[in-house]
Amino acid sequence: MASLGEEIELDFAALREILQCGDSALSKAISHLETAGYVIARKDRLGSRPRTWVRPTRVGLDAFDGHLQALREIVSLGGGATRGGTPEL
């Protein structure tokens, strides 16, 4: 979701390069995000080659913003970690 902005639609190959992952992992991730309503994937052709284009939905962008806000809150609290990185209980 971080790669997809509000007005951005990327093709599968560009996403694969940005995320540096394999086709199978990216395909599964897109399927899960699409099922959750976070992205829309459309199939098209560029010349004779099939292409998959992915763009975020408003629901996906809002969910991602909420996730980022939660992470910011965790960081601002300092996480309660000790020097070894293990949370204090």
Buried (B, 14 or more C-beta within 10 A) or exposed (E): BEEBEEEEBBBBEBBBEEEEBEEEEBBEBBEEBBEEEBBBBEEEEEEEEEEBBBBBBEEBBEBBEEEEEEEEEEEEEEEEEEEEEEEEE
